[in-house]
Amino acid sequence: MVGGGYIAVEMAGILNGLGSDCHFFFRGDTVLRRGFDPNVISELMKALEQHGPNLYPNHSPTEVNRDSDSGTLTVTFEHGKKDSKDLVTKSGFDCVLLAVGRRPKTGSLNLSAAGVQLGRKGYIEVDRFENTSTPGVYAIGDATTSGYELTPVSVRDHFASKTNLNDWPTRWLTFLSLRTFATCYQGGNSFRSTLSGPLVWWRTSRPT
């Protein structure tokens, strides 16, 4: 398994749990380096080290080759920190699964013809009410600059947009991980210890 995001973590955990001899390579010191609560990352790394899969931090893949006789795969990695990297090879793999990131496929939409502005890496620029740079054109989901590339966020984007299209644009989303919420509000009378999953809620305000 090669990658460091939540999909790579999920797949490595599933494969390891099913009994595969799973080896997990990621380019940083930890997984989930961007946008996730540091406490969650710390606890997750402890769990991965205890239960598996086999962990290989600071490994960035450069090449994959298949042995013509055995059919197994050999992967070459850059290993180490920025100023001190060397090439290492790991061999004997039946399968290499890559979860190394994604980019929105917005290039074929010709959005510039409608005046819709694209941001970094082709993401559609939107404000907190899902408005693009062109009045009357809206965008929701993972292809926008609205936030986390997570299914619950996209689903709630849909509900917020539905309200905004039929009324004043009064809804936008605030997203926190459960661990962040528990850390900030533990001991509060309204907090339920049985909560699970990400917390997504509306924030409302009349536009000015």
N, C-alpha and C positions, 0 to 999 in steps of 0.2 A: 504494500500500500504506500503510495507516494502522495503527499499533500499535508496540509496543516490546518485546514478549516474544519467546520463542523461535519461536513459530509465525509471527509476522510476519517475523522474520529469515529463517526457512526459505523462506517463500513469496516474499519479495522476491528472495532469491538464486536461487530456481528460475526465476521469471519473467525476471529479468535474464539468467540463463544461457541461457534459451531464445530470447533476442533481443528481448524486449519492451522498449519505452522505459519503464522502470520508475522511478517516483519514490517514495521511501520517507520518510514523515513520522512522526516520533515526538516525544513531548512533553518528553523530557528532553534532557540534553546527549549521552547515549549510549543505546544499546539495552541490554536485559537489566540494568536497574538494580537489580533486587531478587533476592537469593539466589544470584547467580552470582559466580564468582571475578573480582576486579578485573583480574588479569593476562589472563584469557581475554577480558574485555570490551575491554581496551586493544588486544590483538592483533586481535580481530575488527573493531574500528572501523578500524584501519589497513588491513585487507584490504578492507573495504567501500569505503573511500575510494579505494583503488587500483583495484579491479575493478568498482565499481558495486554497486548501483544509485545513482541520484542521491539524495543524502541531505539531509534537511531537519530538523535538530534543533529542539527547542523549538517545535513546532507541534502545537496541539490543535484538532481539527476542531469546528466549531460548526454547520455547515450544508452541505448538498449540494443543488445544483439542476441540472436538466437543461434544456439549450437546446432549445426546441421546433422550431427549424429544423434545426440540425445533429445533434441527439441527443446531443451531448457533454455531459460533466458538469463543473460548476464547484464547487469546494470552498472554503468560507471557514474560515480558521483564526485562532485566537488565537496570535500569535507573540511570543516573548520570555520573560523570566523573570517571577517572581511580581509584582514591583513595577513592571514596565515591559512591558506587553503592548499590542499593537495588532492590528487586524484586517487580514488579508491574504487575497487570493483567488488561487487557481490554477485555470486553466481548460484545456479541450481534452482532457479525459480520456475514453477510451472506457469505462473500468470503474474503480470504486473498490472495493477489497477491504478490509474492516475485520477486524482481529484485535486488538480493544481490551480483551480480558479476558472473563471468564465468571464466572458464579455458579452454585452447585449448585441444582438444582431439587428442593429438599427440602420445599418448602411444602405440596405436595399429599399428602405421605406421612402427615400428621397424627401426627408422631412424639411430640408432647407427650402424646397419649393413652396412650402406652406409657412416659412419663416420660423419654424420650430428650432430652437437652439439646442445643440448637443454639447455636453460637457466632456470632461475627461473620460477617455476610453469609450466614447460613444454613448454614454448615459444621457437620457433626456432630462434637460434642466427643468425642474418644477419648484414651485414654492410650497408652503405648508398646506395649501388648499388644493394641490395637484394641478394648478394652472401651469401651462407651458408659457413660452415667450410669445405665443400667438393667442390673442383673445378668442375664447370659444373652443380651444383645443386643449384637452386634458390628457394626462397620462398617469397610470398607476402601475404598481408592481415592481419587479426586480430590475427592469430596464430604466428606472428613473433614479434621480439623485435624492429620493425622499428618505433613505435610511437603510436599515438592515435588509439583506436579501434573505428573508425568512417568510415562510408560508403564512403564519398568523398575521404578520404585518401587511402582506398583500391583501389578505382577506378583509382586514379592517380598513385598509385603504378604500376598498370597494364600497363598504358601507358608508364611510365618510363622504366619498364622492357622490354617492346616490343622494345623500341628504343635501349636499352642496349644490347639486344640479337642480334640485326641486325647491330650493329655498335660498336664503342668504348663505354665503359660504361661512359657516360658523364652526365647523369641526375640523380638527386635525389630531394627529396621534402623538402620544408620548409613550415610549417603550422602555421598560427596564427589565433586566433579568430578575428572576425570583430571588436569587441570592443577594442582589443589591437591595431589593425591597426588604428582605428579612433582616439584613444588617442594619439598615436605617431605622426600621420600625419594630424591631423585636421588643417585646414587652408592651407594645401598644394594645389597647383594649380591643381594637377592631381587627387585629391580625389573627388569621386562622392558621394554625400549624399544619393543617391538612392541605393547604394550597399547593398545587404543583403546576409546572409549566410556566411559560413566559407570561408576564403581566402586560396587557395592552389596554389602555383606557383613553377615553375621549378627553380632550381639553376644548372648552368652548369659549368663544368670544365674538362679540359683534364687530365686524370690520369697521375701521375708521376711514 
